[in-house]
Amino acid sequence: MRDPREIERLFKAHFARMHRLALTMVRDDELARDIVHDLFATLLDTGEADTPVPTEGYLLRAVRNRCLNHIRDLGIRERITNLYLPTVDEYETEDWPDEETIAVLREAVASELTPQGRAVIEMRFGRGMKFGEIASAMGLSETAVYRHMRTALARLRECIKQD
């Protein structure tokens, strides 16, 4: 573990520039602060005492990469929402699901999905958990949760079409 005093020195010396960079990229002050704080927490937890002290360039690149990851994840979340989650209009205009469709879906969830897909579907629709909560509960990234959801929903759609 790194010396906490060294991390504190780095934090005081570089926080302002790192925060400005993050703020420029994500345009949200609280999120920018979270990204920078998370980076320092990671440095504190993962570094060995004998590893070199990160340079300012390294710290700025790490902030940039974390911001880009966040922006990429937002893009994935938006695509998932647009492609796979029904809109309110779809619920209001259809008499769906009927009892027969519900039975087919339950059977498909039990027999056709992978254990991860089944768990994601159950947590999202059975317990009403958010993607971030599911990711934490399963020890996965939100991107992995989205992938499991996408695959599971595609398989369920196939089962409904076959029936």
N, C-alpha and C positions, 0 to 999 in steps of 0.2 A: 504494500500500500504506500502511496506517495505521502510525503510529509504534508499535512494539512496547511502548515504555514507557507509552504511553497505555492500551493494551489491558491491560497488567499492572496499572496503577492501577485501571482499571475492575474487573478480576478481583478484586483484593484488597478493593475497596470493596463489591462487590455479590455475591460468590460465595456467602456464607452464606445470604442471603435467597433467591437463585435456587435453590440446592441444596435448601433447605427446601420451596420450592414444588414443585420437581420430585419430591422424595421423597414429598410428600403425594399427588401425582397418580399416580405409577407404583409406589410402595410397594417400591422396590428401590434400595438405597443406591448400588450400583455403576452401575446404569442411570441414576440421577439424576445422578451425577457425570459420566457419559459425555455425557449430554444437555447439561449446562452447559458442559463442556469443548469439545464439538463446536461449540456456539454461539460461544464465544470464538475458536476456530480459524477459523470462518467469517468472523467480524468481522475478524480479522487478515488473512485472505487476500483478502477481497473489497472492503474499504473503501479508498477513495482518500484520500490525505493531506488533501485540502481538504474532505472531507465532515464534517458535524457529528458531534460525539461523541454516542453513544447515551445516552439518559437511563435512569434506573433503571426507569421505567415501560416503556420500550421493551424493555429487557432482560428484565423479568418477563413481558411479553406474549410475547416470542419464546420463552422457556422454556415457557410455558403452551402455545403453539401446537405446539412440538416434542413435548411430552408428549402432547397430543391426537392428533397425527399418529401417534405410536408406538402409542397405544391403538387408534386406528382400524386401523392395519396389523395389530395382533394380532387384531382382530376379523375382518379379511379372511383372515388365515392360518388361523384356526380354521374359518371357513366353507369354505375350500378343502379343508382336511383332512377335514372332515366330509362334504362333498359329492362330492369327486373322488378321494380316495385310498382304495383298498380296505382293509378291515380284515383283520387276520390270519385271522379266521374265514373270510372269503371265499376266501382262498388255501388254507386247510386243508380246506374242505369240497367244493371243486370240482376236477375234473380239467381245469383250464383253465390255460393255453391249449394247445390241441392244435396240431399242425403246420400244419394248414390255416388256423387262425385267425392263427397267427404270420405266415404268408405274406401273408394279407390285410392285416394290420397293417403289415407292412413295405412293401407296395405302397402303402397309403394314406399312410403317413408320407412316402414318396418323392414321391407324385404329388398328394396332396390338401391338404397343409398349406402354409401360408405359410412363407417362409424363417425367420421368427422362431419360429413354432410348431414347425417341424422342429428348429431349434437348441435350443429349450427342452426338447423331448421327448428329444432325443439326450443333452443334458447331464444331465437329471434321471434318466432311466432307463438310458441307455447308460453314463454315467460315474459315476452315483450322486452327483452334485453337489447341494448344498443350494440352496434358493431364493436365499439371500443371495449364495452363490458365483456362481450363474448371473447374478444381477443385476449383480454386479461385472464378470464376464467380458463381458457384453453391453453394459455401460454403460447399464443401465436401472434403474428403481426396482423394488423387490420387487413392488409392486402391478402394474406392467406385466408382470412375469414371470408372476404369478398369472393375469392376464388372458389372456396368450398360452397358458398351460397349459390354462386352462378352455376356451378356444376350440378348441385342438388336440384335447383329450380328447373334447369334444362331437362334433367332426368324425369322430374315430376310432370313436366309438360308433355314429354313423350308418353308417359304412362296414361295421362288423361286423353291424349289424342288416340292412342291405341284402343282405349275403352270406348 
